[in-house]
Amino acid sequence: MARSKSSPPPKAPEIRRKTIRIDQLKLDVARRLLGVSTETAAVNAALDLVVFRGEVFEGIDRLAALRQPISYDPDIDARGVMLSLEILDARRRMGEQLLAQLTERPKARVARR
């Protein structure tokens, strides 16, 4: 992450214990999607994504403030949009499959003698 000359150096994280009410299904899905093994790691990774998103938006705002024209090539932009839509559609399908697996009731096992 690039810092401007005026921004202070990053601080060491201040870890505090929190008690929160949270949707367990969302937490389970986030944990699996983020590829972490604990709920705490899932919450921390999700918070990292939110902070990163804010940094991206700040960068976009700074670029917009420059008010410089952006070059536009309709062929390149159309391919990029189509690729983005394909990626989003694939992620949506994966999310639906994961949600179906999480909400699927386990089949009752019949004891055989």
N, C-alpha and C positions, 0 to 999 in steps of 0.2 A: 504494500500500500504506500503510495507516494505521499509525502507530506510537504506542505508549503513551508517556506522559510520561517513564517511567523507562527506556525502551529507548535504547541509544546510537545515534548517527547511523550510517547504513550506511557500510561501509568500501569503499574502491576495490577492485575485484577484483584478487586476486593471481594472475597468470597463471604457470603452471608447465608445463613439458613433461612428458608422461606417456607411457610405453610400456605398452600394455595389449593383452590378447588379447580379441577381441570377435567376435561372430557377424556376419559380413559381410552376410548376408541381412537380419537385423534392422536393421542400420545403414542399408542401402539403403532399406528400407521406411520407417524413421523419417525419413530425409532427405526422401523424397518426401512423406510425410504432413505433415511440418512445413513443407514448402515452402522448404527451404534448399538451397543449391547445394554446400556442402562437408560433409564428414564431421565436421569440428570444429564447425561451426555446428549440425549435428544433435545431437551429443553435448551441446553447451552448452544448446540449446533443450530437450532432454529433461531435463537436470538442472534447468533453470528450472522445468519442469512438476512435477518431484518436490518441489522446494523449495516451490512454490506449494501443492501438495497438503498438505504438512505445515502450512503456515500456515492453510489452510482447516480442517484437523482441529483445530488449536489453537483456532481461533475457535469451532468446534462444541463443543469441550470446555469453553471458557469459558461458552458459552451454557447448556450442560447443568449447569454448576456453579451457575447462578442458580436452577435448579429452579423456574422459573416455567412455569405451564401454557401450552401452545401451542394457539391456537384451531384448531379442526378443522372444515372444511366438506367433507363426503364428496364432494359434486359437483365442487368445485374440485380436490380432491386426486386423485379418480379421473381427471379430464381430464388433470391434470399427469402422472400415472403413465402413462397411455396415450400421451401425446405423447412422454414420455421413452423409452418402449419402442419407439415408431415411429422415433425418432431413432437409438436404439441399433441397431435392426434395419437401418436404412439404412446406418449406419456399418459394421456387420458385412458387409453385402453389398458395399460399396465396398472394404473391406479384402480380402475374398475375391477380388474382381475384380483388385485390384492385385497380390495374391500370385500369382494365376494368370498375369498378364502377366509378372511377374518370373521365374517358374519355367518359363515357356513356352520351349521351344527354338526358336531361329530356324529357319525353313524354309530348306533348302539351295536356293541359286539355281542354275538350270541356265543355262549359257552358251549363248547362241544365236548361230548363225553366219549 
